[in-house]
Amino acid sequence: MTTIQSITENTQSLAALADNELQAALLEGVSRTFALTIPQLPQTLYVAVANAYLLCRIVDTIEDEVSLSAKQKKHFCSAFIDVVKTGLGSESFAEQLAPLLSDQTIPAEHCLIRLTPRVITITHSLESTQIQALADCVETMANGMPIYQALDLHAGLKTLKDMDDYCYYVAGCVGEMLAKLFCHYSPEIAKHETELLKLSVSFGQGLQMTNILKDIWDDAQRGVCWLPQDIFTETGFNLAELTPETDDERFRLGLSHLISIAHGHLQNALTYTQLLPSNETGIRNFCLWALGMAVLTLKKIKDNLNFNDSNQVKITRNSVKATIVATKLTVRSNLLLSLLFNLTSRHLKTPDWHYSPTNSVGK
Protein backbone atom coordinates (compact mmCIF):
# COMPACT_ATOMS: atom_id res chain seq x y z
CA MET A 1 0.00 0.00 0.00
CA THR A 2 1.40 3.41 -0.93
CA THR A 3 1.68 6.22 1.58
CA ILE A 4 -1.02 8.19 -0.27
CA GLN A 5 -3.38 5.20 -0.22
CA SER A 6 -2.73 4.71 3.49
CA ILE A 7 -3.36 8.39 4.28
CA THR A 8 -6.54 8.36 2.19
CA GLU A 9 -7.88 5.27 3.95
CA ASN A 10 -6.95 6.63 7.39
CA THR A 11 -8.64 9.94 6.59
CA GLN A 12 -11.80 8.14 5.50
CA SER A 13 -11.80 6.03 8.67
CA LEU A 14 -11.34 9.08 10.87
CA ALA A 15 -14.03 11.02 9.01
CA ALA A 16 -16.55 8.36 10.04
CA LEU A 17 -15.95 9.03 13.75
CA ALA A 18 -18.11 11.22 15.98
CA ASP A 19 -16.65 14.64 16.82
CA ASN A 20 -15.16 13.76 20.23
CA GLU A 21 -13.76 10.47 18.93
CA LEU A 22 -12.32 12.26 15.91
CA GLN A 23 -10.52 14.86 18.02
CA ALA A 24 -9.17 12.17 20.36
CA ALA A 25 -7.87 10.12 17.41
CA LEU A 26 -6.26 13.14 15.77
CA LEU A 27 -4.62 14.16 19.04
CA GLU A 28 -3.22 10.67 19.51
CA GLY A 29 -1.70 10.87 16.06
CA VAL A 30 -0.05 14.28 16.33
CA SER A 31 0.85 14.48 20.04
CA ARG A 32 0.86 11.67 22.56
CA THR A 33 1.63 14.13 25.33
CA PHE A 34 -1.47 16.25 24.74
CA ALA A 35 -3.52 13.12 24.01
CA LEU A 36 -2.63 12.18 27.61
CA THR A 37 -3.11 15.55 29.33
CA ILE A 38 -6.13 17.13 27.59
CA PRO A 39 -8.59 14.36 28.59
CA GLN A 40 -7.95 15.30 32.23
CA LEU A 41 -9.98 18.46 31.67
CA PRO A 42 -13.72 18.74 32.38
CA GLN A 43 -15.75 17.75 29.30
CA THR A 44 -16.81 21.27 28.32
CA LEU A 45 -13.19 22.36 28.41
CA TYR A 46 -11.92 19.20 26.77
CA VAL A 47 -13.79 19.83 23.54
CA ALA A 48 -12.49 23.42 23.25
CA VAL A 49 -8.89 22.69 24.29
CA ALA A 50 -8.60 19.61 22.07
CA ASN A 51 -9.91 21.66 19.17
CA ALA A 52 -7.54 24.51 19.99
CA TYR A 53 -4.54 22.20 19.97
CA LEU A 54 -5.55 20.81 16.57
CA LEU A 55 -5.90 24.33 15.16
CA CYS A 56 -2.43 25.22 16.44
CA ARG A 57 -1.06 21.99 15.00
CA ILE A 58 -2.39 22.95 11.58
CA VAL A 59 -0.38 26.19 11.80
CA ASP A 60 2.67 24.19 12.92
CA THR A 61 2.25 21.85 9.97
CA ILE A 62 2.27 24.77 7.55
CA GLU A 63 5.35 26.26 9.16
CA ASP A 64 7.27 22.97 9.25
CA GLU A 65 6.47 21.86 5.70
CA VAL A 66 9.74 21.86 3.77
CA SER A 67 8.09 21.87 0.34
CA LEU A 68 6.38 25.22 0.91
CA SER A 69 8.11 28.51 0.13
CA ALA A 70 8.06 31.36 2.64
CA LYS A 71 5.47 33.07 0.42
CA GLN A 72 3.25 29.98 0.36
CA LYS A 73 3.51 29.58 4.11
CA LYS A 74 2.46 33.19 4.64
CA HIS A 75 -0.45 32.69 2.23
CA PHE A 76 -1.76 29.56 3.93
CA CYS A 77 -1.30 31.05 7.42
CA SER A 78 -3.28 34.13 6.40
CA ALA A 79 -5.98 31.99 4.79
CA PHE A 80 -6.24 29.82 7.89
CA ILE A 81 -6.74 32.85 10.15
CA ASP A 82 -9.79 33.76 8.05
CA VAL A 83 -11.06 30.17 8.09
CA VAL A 84 -10.89 30.00 11.89
CA LYS A 85 -12.47 33.42 12.38
CA THR A 86 -15.36 32.92 9.96
CA GLY A 87 -15.78 29.17 9.72
CA LEU A 88 -15.85 29.61 5.93
CA GLY A 89 -13.52 28.32 3.22
CA SER A 90 -12.16 25.30 5.08
CA GLU A 91 -12.82 22.90 2.21
CA SER A 92 -10.91 25.06 -0.27
CA PHE A 93 -8.09 25.54 2.25
CA ALA A 94 -7.69 21.79 2.76
CA GLU A 95 -7.97 20.98 -0.95
CA GLN A 96 -5.22 23.45 -1.80
CA LEU A 97 -2.82 22.58 1.02
CA ALA A 98 -3.12 18.78 1.29
CA PRO A 99 -1.52 17.93 -2.10
CA LEU A 100 1.47 20.16 -1.33
CA LEU A 101 2.52 18.29 1.81
CA SER A 102 5.66 16.18 1.47
CA ASP A 103 6.56 12.79 2.92
CA GLN A 104 8.52 14.60 5.64
CA THR A 105 5.19 15.63 7.15
CA ILE A 106 3.93 12.72 9.23
CA PRO A 107 0.83 10.81 8.01
CA ALA A 108 -1.20 11.97 11.03
CA GLU A 109 -0.66 15.60 9.99
CA HIS A 110 -1.63 14.77 6.39
CA CYS A 111 -4.90 13.44 7.81
CA LEU A 112 -5.34 16.50 10.02
CA ILE A 113 -5.00 18.87 7.06
CA ARG A 114 -7.46 16.85 4.98
CA LEU A 115 -9.91 16.88 7.87
CA THR A 116 -9.61 20.63 8.52
CA PRO A 117 -13.30 21.16 7.56
CA ARG A 118 -14.40 18.80 10.35
CA VAL A 119 -12.10 20.47 12.85
CA ILE A 120 -13.43 23.91 11.89
CA THR A 121 -17.03 22.68 12.18
CA ILE A 122 -16.25 21.68 15.77
CA THR A 123 -14.61 25.06 16.38
CA HIS A 124 -17.78 26.87 15.38
CA SER A 125 -19.96 24.63 17.53
CA LEU A 126 -18.31 26.20 20.59
CA GLU A 127 -19.55 29.25 22.50
CA SER A 128 -18.67 32.62 21.00
CA THR A 129 -16.24 33.51 23.81
CA GLN A 130 -14.39 30.26 23.25
CA ILE A 131 -14.26 30.77 19.49
CA GLN A 132 -12.84 34.25 20.00
CA ALA A 133 -10.10 32.93 22.31
CA LEU A 134 -9.13 30.26 19.76
CA ALA A 135 -9.21 32.70 16.84
CA ASP A 136 -7.04 35.24 18.70
CA CYS A 137 -4.47 32.55 19.45
CA VAL A 138 -4.37 31.26 15.88
CA GLU A 139 -4.05 34.80 14.53
CA THR A 140 -1.13 35.62 16.84
CA MET A 141 0.63 32.35 16.06
CA ALA A 142 0.01 32.41 12.30
CA ASN A 143 1.13 36.04 11.99
CA GLY A 144 4.15 35.63 14.27
CA MET A 145 5.71 32.37 13.14
CA PRO A 146 6.35 33.41 9.49
CA ILE A 147 8.59 36.22 10.77
CA TYR A 148 11.24 33.60 11.51
CA GLN A 149 11.08 32.01 8.07
CA ALA A 150 13.06 34.92 6.63
CA LEU A 151 15.83 34.75 9.25
CA ASP A 152 19.16 32.94 9.00
CA LEU A 153 19.01 30.87 12.17
CA HIS A 154 22.05 28.63 11.77
CA ALA A 155 23.89 30.76 14.36
CA GLY A 156 20.93 31.23 16.68
CA LEU A 157 18.75 34.20 17.55
CA LYS A 158 20.52 37.44 18.41
CA THR A 159 19.15 38.11 21.88
CA LEU A 160 17.22 36.56 24.72
CA LYS A 161 14.38 38.97 23.92
CA ASP A 162 14.23 37.48 20.42
CA MET A 163 13.87 34.06 22.03
CA ASP A 164 11.18 35.42 24.36
CA ASP A 165 9.28 36.79 21.38
CA TYR A 166 9.55 33.51 19.45
CA CYS A 167 8.36 31.55 22.48
CA TYR A 168 5.39 33.90 22.79
CA TYR A 169 4.31 33.32 19.20
CA VAL A 170 4.52 29.53 19.45
CA ALA A 171 3.56 28.90 23.08
CA GLY A 172 2.88 32.02 25.17
CA CYS A 173 -0.18 32.92 23.12
CA VAL A 174 -1.43 29.36 23.65
CA GLY A 175 -1.04 29.89 27.38
CA GLU A 176 -3.11 33.08 27.15
CA MET A 177 -5.81 31.23 25.23
CA LEU A 178 -5.97 28.47 27.85
CA ALA A 179 -6.25 31.06 30.64
CA LYS A 180 -9.16 32.69 28.79
CA LEU A 181 -10.88 29.33 28.35
CA PHE A 182 -10.37 28.46 32.01
CA CYS A 183 -11.79 31.83 33.11
CA HIS A 184 -14.78 31.41 30.81
CA TYR A 185 -15.39 27.98 32.32
CA SER A 186 -15.27 29.09 35.97
CA PRO A 187 -16.23 32.41 37.60
CA GLU A 188 -14.01 31.43 40.53
CA ILE A 189 -11.00 31.08 38.23
CA ALA A 190 -11.95 34.34 36.51
CA LYS A 191 -11.35 36.21 39.79
CA HIS A 192 -7.61 35.81 39.07
CA GLU A 193 -7.84 36.50 35.34
CA THR A 194 -5.33 39.36 35.20
CA GLU A 195 -2.65 37.44 37.07
CA LEU A 196 -3.37 34.19 35.24
CA LEU A 197 -3.05 35.86 31.85
CA LYS A 198 0.32 37.33 32.83
CA LEU A 199 1.64 34.07 34.26
CA SER A 200 0.27 32.03 31.34
CA VAL A 201 2.77 33.62 28.95
CA SER A 202 5.62 32.60 31.23
CA PHE A 203 4.12 29.10 31.60
CA GLY A 204 4.11 28.71 27.83
CA GLN A 205 7.65 30.03 27.54
CA GLY A 206 8.94 27.59 30.15
CA LEU A 207 7.52 24.65 28.24
CA GLN A 208 8.76 25.96 24.89
CA MET A 209 12.26 26.70 26.20
CA THR A 210 12.43 23.14 27.53
CA ASN A 211 11.55 21.84 24.07
CA ILE A 212 14.14 24.11 22.44
CA LEU A 213 16.88 22.90 24.79
CA LYS A 214 15.89 19.25 24.34
CA ASP A 215 15.79 19.56 20.54
CA ILE A 216 19.02 21.55 19.99
CA TRP A 217 20.58 18.83 17.88
CA ASP A 218 17.41 17.85 15.98
CA ASP A 219 17.05 21.50 14.98
CA ALA A 220 20.74 21.72 14.07
CA GLN A 221 20.29 18.96 11.50
CA ARG A 222 17.81 21.30 9.77
CA GLY A 223 20.28 24.17 9.95
CA VAL A 224 18.31 25.93 12.71
CA CYS A 225 19.28 27.13 16.18
CA TRP A 226 16.81 28.82 18.53
CA LEU A 227 19.36 29.65 21.24
CA PRO A 228 20.11 33.35 21.95
CA GLN A 229 23.65 34.44 21.09
CA ASP A 230 23.80 37.17 23.74
CA ILE A 231 23.64 34.59 26.55
CA PHE A 232 26.60 32.76 25.01
CA THR A 233 28.48 35.97 24.25
CA GLU A 234 28.67 36.45 28.02
CA THR A 235 30.36 33.04 28.33
CA GLY A 236 32.62 33.63 25.31
CA PHE A 237 31.08 31.06 22.95
CA ASN A 238 29.99 31.65 19.35
CA LEU A 239 26.88 29.66 18.38
CA ALA A 240 28.00 29.68 14.74
CA GLU A 241 30.69 27.19 15.81
CA LEU A 242 28.23 24.80 17.46
CA THR A 243 28.29 21.18 16.25
CA PRO A 244 27.24 17.85 17.85
CA GLU A 245 30.97 17.30 18.52
CA THR A 246 31.27 20.53 20.52
CA ASP A 247 33.00 19.95 23.85
CA ASP A 248 33.30 23.43 25.30
CA GLU A 249 32.77 24.51 28.89
CA ARG A 250 31.68 27.96 27.66
CA PHE A 251 28.79 26.40 25.76
CA ARG A 252 27.81 24.28 28.75
CA LEU A 253 27.83 27.38 30.96
CA GLY A 254 25.49 29.20 28.56
CA LEU A 255 23.26 26.15 28.45
CA SER A 256 23.13 26.13 32.26
CA HIS A 257 22.07 29.79 32.23
CA LEU A 258 19.20 28.99 29.84
CA ILE A 259 18.13 26.09 32.05
CA SER A 260 18.05 28.52 34.98
CA ILE A 261 15.88 30.92 32.96
CA ALA A 262 13.51 28.09 31.99
CA HIS A 263 13.35 27.12 35.67
CA GLY A 264 12.16 30.64 36.50
CA HIS A 265 9.36 30.34 33.97
CA LEU A 266 8.35 26.95 35.35
CA GLN A 267 8.27 28.49 38.84
CA ASN A 268 5.70 30.90 37.41
CA ALA A 269 3.85 27.92 35.94
CA LEU A 270 3.57 26.47 39.44
CA THR A 271 2.23 29.79 40.78
CA TYR A 272 -0.30 29.82 37.93
CA THR A 273 -1.48 26.31 38.82
CA GLN A 274 -1.72 27.14 42.52
CA LEU A 275 -4.11 30.01 41.69
CA LEU A 276 -6.59 27.51 40.29
CA PRO A 277 -9.23 26.24 42.76
CA SER A 278 -7.99 23.15 44.59
CA ASN A 279 -11.20 21.27 43.74
CA GLU A 280 -10.54 21.70 40.00
CA THR A 281 -8.25 18.68 40.01
CA GLY A 282 -8.69 17.99 36.30
CA ILE A 283 -7.45 21.43 35.26
CA ARG A 284 -4.68 21.32 37.85
CA ASN A 285 -3.51 17.90 36.64
CA PHE A 286 -3.55 19.15 33.05
CA CYS A 287 -1.13 21.89 34.08
CA LEU A 288 0.93 19.85 36.52
CA TRP A 289 1.63 16.96 34.19
CA ALA A 290 3.08 19.31 31.57
CA LEU A 291 5.01 21.17 34.27
CA GLY A 292 6.34 17.97 35.85
CA MET A 293 7.53 16.52 32.55
CA ALA A 294 9.28 19.80 31.71
CA VAL A 295 11.10 19.84 35.07
CA LEU A 296 12.27 16.24 34.61
CA THR A 297 13.46 17.01 31.08
CA LEU A 298 15.44 20.03 32.30
CA LYS A 299 16.97 17.84 35.02
CA LYS A 300 18.15 15.34 32.41
CA ILE A 301 19.66 18.14 30.33
CA LYS A 302 21.37 19.69 33.36
CA ASP A 303 22.79 16.29 34.35
CA ASN A 304 24.03 15.67 30.80
CA LEU A 305 25.17 18.99 29.37
CA ASN A 306 27.33 17.11 26.84
CA PHE A 307 24.34 15.43 25.20
CA ASN A 308 24.27 15.49 21.39
CA ASP A 309 21.01 13.68 20.68
CA SER A 310 17.52 14.47 21.99
CA ASN A 311 16.99 10.80 22.85
CA GLN A 312 19.70 11.15 25.50
CA VAL A 313 17.56 13.60 27.48
CA LYS A 314 14.13 12.21 26.73
CA ILE A 315 12.29 11.23 29.89
CA THR A 316 11.22 7.62 30.23
CA ARG A 317 7.67 6.27 30.42
CA ASN A 318 8.34 5.42 34.05
CA SER A 319 9.20 9.06 34.69
CA VAL A 320 5.93 10.10 33.08
CA LYS A 321 4.06 7.60 35.26
CA ALA A 322 5.87 8.84 38.36
CA THR A 323 4.92 12.43 37.48
CA ILE A 324 1.28 11.44 37.16
CA VAL A 325 1.25 9.57 40.47
CA ALA A 326 3.10 12.32 42.37
CA THR A 327 0.85 15.11 41.10
CA LYS A 328 -2.33 13.14 41.72
CA LEU A 329 -1.26 12.71 45.35
CA THR A 330 -0.43 16.39 45.82
CA VAL A 331 -2.83 18.09 43.39
CA ARG A 332 -5.09 19.67 46.03
CA SER A 333 -2.32 21.02 48.28
CA ASN A 334 -0.38 24.15 47.30
CA LEU A 335 2.12 23.45 50.08
CA LEU A 336 2.85 19.92 48.90
CA LEU A 337 3.09 21.09 45.30
CA SER A 338 5.68 23.70 46.28
CA LEU A 339 7.67 21.10 48.21
CA LEU A 340 7.53 18.68 45.29
CA PHE A 341 8.61 21.36 42.81
CA ASN A 342 11.46 22.58 45.00
CA LEU A 343 12.67 19.05 45.61
CA THR A 344 12.72 18.01 41.96
CA SER A 345 14.08 21.27 40.52
CA ARG A 346 16.53 22.34 43.22
CA HIS A 347 19.63 21.93 41.01
CA LEU A 348 18.25 23.75 37.98
CA LYS A 349 18.92 27.30 39.08
CA THR A 350 22.40 28.71 38.46
CA PRO A 351 23.45 30.33 41.80
CA ASP A 352 25.24 33.32 40.24
CA TRP A 353 22.70 33.89 37.45
CA HIS A 354 19.83 36.29 38.07
CA TYR A 355 16.92 36.60 35.65
CA SER A 356 13.35 37.79 36.12
CA PRO A 357 11.04 36.14 33.53
CA THR A 358 9.18 38.74 31.48
CA ASN A 359 7.78 38.92 27.98
CA SER A 360 7.29 42.19 26.18
CA VAL A 361 5.25 40.76 23.29
CA GLY A 362 2.60 39.19 25.46
CA LYS A 363 1.89 42.23 27.57
C-alpha positions in Angstrom: 0.0 0.0 0.0 1.4 3.4 -0.9 1.7 6.2 1.6 -1.0 8.2 -0.3 -3.4 5.2 -0.2 -2.7 4.7 3.5 -3.4 8.4 4.3 -6.5 8.4 2.2 -7.9 5.3 3.9 -6.9 6.6 7.4 -8.6 9.9 6.6 -11.8 8.1 5.5 -11.8 6.0 8.7 -11.3 9.1 10.9 -14.0 11.0 9.0 -16.6 8.4 10.0 -16.0 9.0 13.8 -18.1 11.2 16.0 -16.6 14.6 16.8 -15.2 13.8 20.2 -13.8 10.5 18.9 -12.3 12.3 15.9 -10.5 14.9 18.0 -9.2 12.2 20.4 -7.9 10.1 17.4 -6.3 13.1 15.8 -4.6 14.2 19.0 -3.2 10.7 19.5 -1.7 10.9 16.1 -0.1 14.3 16.3 0.8 14.5 20.0 0.9 11.7 22.6 1.6 14.1 25.3 -1.5 16.3 24.7 -3.5 13.1 24.0 -2.6 12.2 27.6 -3.1 15.5 29.3 -6.1 17.1 27.6 -8.6 14.4 28.6 -7.9 15.3 32.2 -10.0 18.5 31.7 -13.7 18.7 32.4 -15.7 17.8 29.3 -16.8 21.3 28.3 -13.2 22.4 28.4 -11.9 19.2 26.8 -13.8 19.8 23.5 -12.5 23.4 23.2 -8.9 22.7 24.3 -8.6 19.6 22.1 -9.9 21.7 19.2 -7.5 24.5 20.0 -4.5 22.2 20.0 -5.5 20.8 16.6 -5.9 24.3 15.2 -2.4 25.2 16.4 -1.1 22.0 15.0 -2.4 23.0 11.6 -0.4 26.2 11.8 2.7 24.2 12.9 2.2 21.8 10.0 2.3 24.8 7.5 5.4 26.3 9.2 7.3 23.0 9.3 6.5 21.9 5.7 9.7 21.9 3.8 8.1 21.9 0.3 6.4 25.2 0.9 8.1 28.5 0.1 8.1 31.4 2.6 5.5 33.1 0.4 3.3 30.0 0.4 3.5 29.6 4.1 2.5 33.2 4.6 -0.5 32.7 2.2 -1.8 29.6 3.9 -1.3 31.0 7.4 -3.3 34.1 6.4 -6.0 32.0 4.8 -6.2 29.8 7.9 -6.7 32.8 10.1 -9.8 33.8 8.1 -11.1 30.2 8.1 -10.9 30.0 11.9 -12.5 33.4 12.4 -15.4 32.9 10.0 -15.8 29.2 9.7 -15.9 29.6 5.9 -13.5 28.3 3.2 -12.2 25.3 5.1 -12.8 22.9 2.2 -10.9 25.1 -0.3 -8.1 25.5 2.2 -7.7 21.8 2.8 -8.0 21.0 -0.9 -5.2 23.5 -1.8 -2.8 22.6 1.0 -3.1 18.8 1.3 -1.5 17.9 -2.1 1.5 20.2 -1.3 2.5 18.3 1.8 5.7 16.2 1.5 6.6 12.8 2.9 8.5 14.6 5.6 5.2 15.6 7.1 3.9 12.7 9.2 0.8 10.8 8.0 -1.2 12.0 11.0 -0.7 15.6 10.0 -1.6 14.8 6.4 -4.9 13.4 7.8 -5.3 16.5 10.0 -5.0 18.9 7.1 -7.5 16.8 5.0 -9.9 16.9 7.9 -9.6 20.6 8.5 -13.3 21.2 7.6 -14.4 18.8 10.4 -12.1 20.5 12.8 -13.4 23.9 11.9 -17.0 22.7 12.2 -16.3 21.7 15.8 -14.6 25.1 16.4 -17.8 26.9 15.4 -20.0 24.6 17.5 -18.3 26.2 20.6 -19.6 29.2 22.5 -18.7 32.6 21.0 -16.2 33.5 23.8 -14.4 30.3 23.3 -14.3 30.8 19.5 -12.8 34.2 20.0 -10.1 32.9 22.3 -9.1 30.3 19.8 -9.2 32.7 16.8 -7.0 35.2 18.7 -4.5 32.6 19.4 -4.4 31.3 15.9 -4.1 34.8 14.5 -1.1 35.6 16.8 0.6 32.3 16.1 0.0 32.4 12.3 1.1 36.0 12.0 4.2 35.6 14.3 5.7 32.4 13.1 6.4 33.4 9.5 8.6 36.2 10.8 11.2 33.6 11.5 11.1 32.0 8.1 13.1 34.9 6.6 15.8 34.8 9.3 19.2 32.9 9.0 19.0 30.9 12.2 22.0 28.6 11.8 23.9 30.8 14.4 20.9 31.2 16.7 18.7 34.2 17.5 20.5 37.4 18.4 19.1 38.1 21.9 17.2 36.6 24.7 14.4 39.0 23.9 14.2 37.5 20.4 13.9 34.1 22.0 11.2 35.4 24.4 9.3 36.8 21.4 9.5 33.5 19.5 8.4 31.5 22.5 5.4 33.9 22.8 4.3 33.3 19.2 4.5 29.5 19.5 3.6 28.9 23.1 2.9 32.0 25.2 -0.2 32.9 23.1 -1.4 29.4 23.6 -1.0 29.9 27.4 -3.1 33.1 27.2 -5.8 31.2 25.2 -6.0 28.5 27.9 -6.2 31.1 30.6 -9.2 32.7 28.8 -10.9 29.3 28.4 -10.4 28.5 32.0 -11.8 31.8 33.1 -14.8 31.4 30.8 -15.4 28.0 32.3 -15.3 29.1 36.0 -16.2 32.4 37.6 -14.0 31.4 40.5 -11.0 31.1 38.2 -12.0 34.3 36.5 -11.3 36.2 39.8 -7.6 35.8 39.1 -7.8 36.5 35.3 -5.3 39.4 35.2 -2.6 37.4 37.1 -3.4 34.2 35.2 -3.0 35.9 31.8 0.3 37.3 32.8 1.6 34.1 34.3 0.3 32.0 31.3 2.8 33.6 28.9 5.6 32.6 31.2 4.1 29.1 31.6 4.1 28.7 27.8 7.6 30.0 27.5 8.9 27.6 30.2 7.5 24.6 28.2 8.8 26.0 24.9 12.3 26.7 26.2 12.4 23.1 27.5 11.6 21.8 24.1 14.1 24.1 22.4 16.9 22.9 24.8 15.9 19.3 24.3 15.8 19.6 20.5 19.0 21.5 20.0 20.6 18.8 17.9 17.4 17.8 16.0 17.1 21.5 15.0 20.7 21.7 14.1 20.3 19.0 11.5 17.8 21.3 9.8 20.3 24.2 10.0 18.3 25.9 12.7 19.3 27.1 16.2 16.8 28.8 18.5 19.4 29.7 21.2 20.1 33.4 22.0 23.6 34.4 21.1 23.8 37.2 23.7 23.6 34.6 26.5 26.6 32.8 25.0 28.5 36.0 24.3 28.7 36.5 28.0 30.4 33.0 28.3 32.6 33.6 25.3 31.1 31.1 23.0 30.0 31.6 19.3 26.9 29.7 18.4 28.0 29.7 14.7 30.7 27.2 15.8 28.2 24.8 17.5 28.3 21.2 16.2 27.2 17.9 17.8 31.0 17.3 18.5 31.3 20.5 20.5 33.0 20.0 23.9 33.3 23.4 25.3 32.8 24.5 28.9 31.7 28.0 27.7 28.8 26.4 25.8 27.8 24.3 28.8 27.8 27.4 31.0 25.5 29.2 28.6 23.3 26.1 28.4 23.1 26.1 32.3 22.1 29.8 32.2 19.2 29.0 29.8 18.1 26.1 32.1 18.1 28.5 35.0 15.9 30.9 33.0 13.5 28.1 32.0 13.4 27.1 35.7 12.2 30.6 36.5 9.4 30.3 34.0 8.3 26.9 35.4 8.3 28.5 38.8 5.7 30.9 37.4 3.9 27.9 35.9 3.6 26.5 39.4 2.2 29.8 40.8 -0.3 29.8 37.9 -1.5 26.3 38.8 -1.7 27.1 42.5 -4.1 30.0 41.7 -6.6 27.5 40.3 -9.2 26.2 42.8 -8.0 23.1 44.6 -11.2 21.3 43.7 -10.5 21.7 40.0 -8.3 18.7 40.0 -8.7 18.0 36.3 -7.4 21.4 35.3 -4.7 21.3 37.8 -3.5 17.9 36.6 -3.6 19.1 33.0 -1.1 21.9 34.1 0.9 19.8 36.5 1.6 17.0 34.2 3.1 19.3 31.6 5.0 21.2 34.3 6.3 18.0 35.9 7.5 16.5 32.5 9.3 19.8 31.7 11.1 19.8 35.1 12.3 16.2 34.6 13.5 17.0 31.1 15.4 20.0 32.3 17.0 17.8 35.0 18.2 15.3 32.4 19.7 18.1 30.3 21.4 19.7 33.4 22.8 16.3 34.3 24.0 15.7 30.8 25.2 19.0 29.4 27.3 17.1 26.8 24.3 15.4 25.2 24.3 15.5 21.4 21.0 13.7 20.7 17.5 14.5 22.0 17.0 10.8 22.9 19.7 11.1 25.5 17.6 13.6 27.5 14.1 12.2 26.7 12.3 11.2 29.9 11.2 7.6 30.2 7.7 6.3 30.4 8.3 5.4 34.0 9.2 9.1 34.7 5.9 10.1 33.1 4.1 7.6 35.3 5.9 8.8 38.4 4.9 12.4 37.5 1.3 11.4 37.2 1.3 9.6 40.5 3.1 12.3 42.4 0.9 15.1 41.1 -2.3 13.1 41.7 -1.3 12.7 45.3 -0.4 16.4 45.8 -2.8 18.1 43.4 -5.1 19.7 46.0 -2.3 21.0 48.3 -0.4 24.1 47.3 2.1 23.5 50.1 2.9 19.9 48.9 3.1 21.1 45.3 5.7 23.7 46.3 7.7 21.1 48.2 7.5 18.7 45.3 8.6 21.4 42.8 11.5 22.6 45.0 12.7 19.0 45.6 12.7 18.0 42.0 14.1 21.3 40.5 16.5 22.3 43.2 19.6 21.9 41.0 18.3 23.8 38.0 18.9 27.3 39.1 22.4 28.7 38.5 23.4 30.3 41.8 25.2 33.3 40.2 22.7 33.9 37.4 19.8 36.3 38.1 16.9 36.6 35.7 13.3 37.8 36.1 11.0 36.1 33.5 9.2 38.7 31.5 7.8 38.9 28.0 7.3 42.2 26.2 5.3 40.8 23.3 2.6 39.2 25.5 1.9 42.2 27.6 
